[in-house]
Amino acid sequence: MTEEAILAAFTRILRDLLGDDSIVLTMDTQRSDVPDWDSFMYVNFIVAAEQELKIKFSVADVESFVTVGDIVREARALLAR
């Protein structure tokens, strides 16, 4: 799966969670850039992303992600295993 496909999936997931179809994620997007993407929604997003892609992020990774690109790159690495 390409980074672009993962980013598109993550955008769809976050739009669904927040009920906002205007959200456009980029590799540089941070949670603070998206209204209402608080820590609770972040956990929901991570769980939904894991279910969608059938992967499991480590707790250390989840705590270290700064940008959406960080999440995309780790998801891609997990998918490649």
Secondary structure, DSSP 8 states (H G I E B T S, - for coil): --HHHHHHHHHHHHHHHHT-TT----TT-BGGGSTT--HHHHHHHHHHHHHHHT----HHHHHH--BHHHHHHHHHHHHH-
